Amino acid sequence: MAVAVFCIAACDNDLDIQTAYPFHVETMPVPLRVTQGETVEIRCSLLAEGRTSDTQYTIRWFLYDGKGTLKYNKKALKANDRYPLLTDDFRLYYTSTSSDSHSFIVVIEDNHGQSQQLDFKFNNDNDEEETATTEKGGQGIESRQ
C-alpha cells in the first residue's frame, strides 16, 4: 500500500514539452573594407537545433559608426525596427554611403526570447583586427549570444 501511495504521489500529469530550441546564425566571410557606394553581400544561415510550428524569427540592426544602408529581401531596414525573417538562408546587402569606417550590429531573435548578435566592422585601420576571423568563420564579424 505504501508503494502505491508513493507511485501516485510521484507521478506528474504535466508533460514537459520543449517549445524553444537554441539557434545560431552562421555567415560567409565578408570583405574587411568597403568603399563609398559599394555594396557588400552578407550570406547568412539560421541553424536551429529544433523548431516548433509557432517559432518565429525577426531581424533588426543598428549602425553605430559610419553611414550606410542595410537591405533584406530587397527592402531597406530602418534602425532598431524588427522585421520578420522569412527563410533560414538569407542575404543581407550593406551599402556604404560614406568613406568612414563602418560598424553595425544585426540581431536575430526568436519569439521565445533568444537572440544572437552579429557585429560587422569595415574599413578598420587596426591591422590586428583586419586579420582576425571569428569562430563562425567570417572575417570582420563577431558573434554574441
C-alpha positions, 0 to 999 in steps of 0.5 A: 500500500505504501508503494502505491501511495508513493507511485501516485504521489510521484507521478506528474500529469504535466508533460514537459514539452520543449517549445524553444530550441537554441539557434545560431546564425552562421555567415560567409566571410565578408570583405574587411573594407568597403568603399563609398557606394559599394555594396557588400553581400552578407550570406547568412544561415539560421541553424536551429537545433529544433523548431516548433510550428509557432517559432518565429524569427525577426531581424533588426540592426543598428549602425553605430559608426559610419553611414550606410544602408542595410537591405533584406529581401530587397527592402531597406531596414530602418534602425532598431525596427524588427522585421520578420525573417522569412527563410533560414538562408538569407542575404543581407546587402550593406551599402556604404554611403560614406568613406568612414569606417563602418560598424553595425550590429544585426540581431536575430531573435526568436519569439521565445526570447533568444537572440544572437548578435552579429557585429560587422566592422569595415574599413578598420585601420587596426591591422590586428583586427583586419586579420582576425576571423571569428569562430563562425568563420567570417572575417570582420564579424563577431558573434554574441549570444 
